[in-house]
Structure formats: structure tokens, C-alpha cells
């Protein structure tokens, strides 16, 4: 599967002590660590990968979709909650 065929889900979550986290999940056959590295660089934030999901520090829900489209993912396949 290519980047265009990925069904990606982006949502914000609230963690301990009121910290906001943006979760990006739904990657298949894509190097998640490379995608995470580019997202962290473009959004100027920290983050981590857990299984096939990316957790970014802060609420970046609105910005993540634009960055993913710029990286070659299909606009129609990105669900933002």
C-alpha cells in the first residue's frame, strides 16, 4: 500500500496534569518513525511513536492534516476529529 491508500485518524487527547497530546494513527506499511520525525520537525514539538501511532506533544490537530498532505498522503483518507 502506498501513502495515498492509508486511512489515517488524527485526534487530540488530554493526559495527566492537563497536558494535550495529538494522536495520529492508522499507518500500514509506512515507516512510522520517519513520518513522526518529519511531523515533529515541521510542527516544532516533541513526540513519540507507540506501536503504529504517533503521539505529538501539544494540540496540533489542525496543522497535522496540512503537513501530512504535503508529505504525500491523500487528503480524503485523513480523518480529523
C-alpha positions, 0 to 999 in steps of 0.5 A, a space after each residue: 500500500 502506498 501513502 495515498 491508500 492509508 486511512 489515517 485518524 488524527 485526534 487530540 487527547 488530554 493526559 495527566 496534569 492537563 497536558 494535550 497530546 495529538 494522536 495520529 494513527 492508522 499507518 500500514 506499511 509506512 515507516 512510522 518513525 520517519 513520518 513522526 520525525 518529519 511531523 515533529 520537525 515541521 510542527 516544532 514539538 516533541 513526540 513519540 511513536 507507540 506501536 503504529 501511532 504517533 503521539 505529538 506533544 501539544 494540540 496540533 490537530 489542525 496543522 497535522 492534516 496540512 503537513 501530512 498532505 504535503 508529505 504525500 498522503 491523500 487528503 480524503 483518507 485523513 480523518 480529523 476529529 
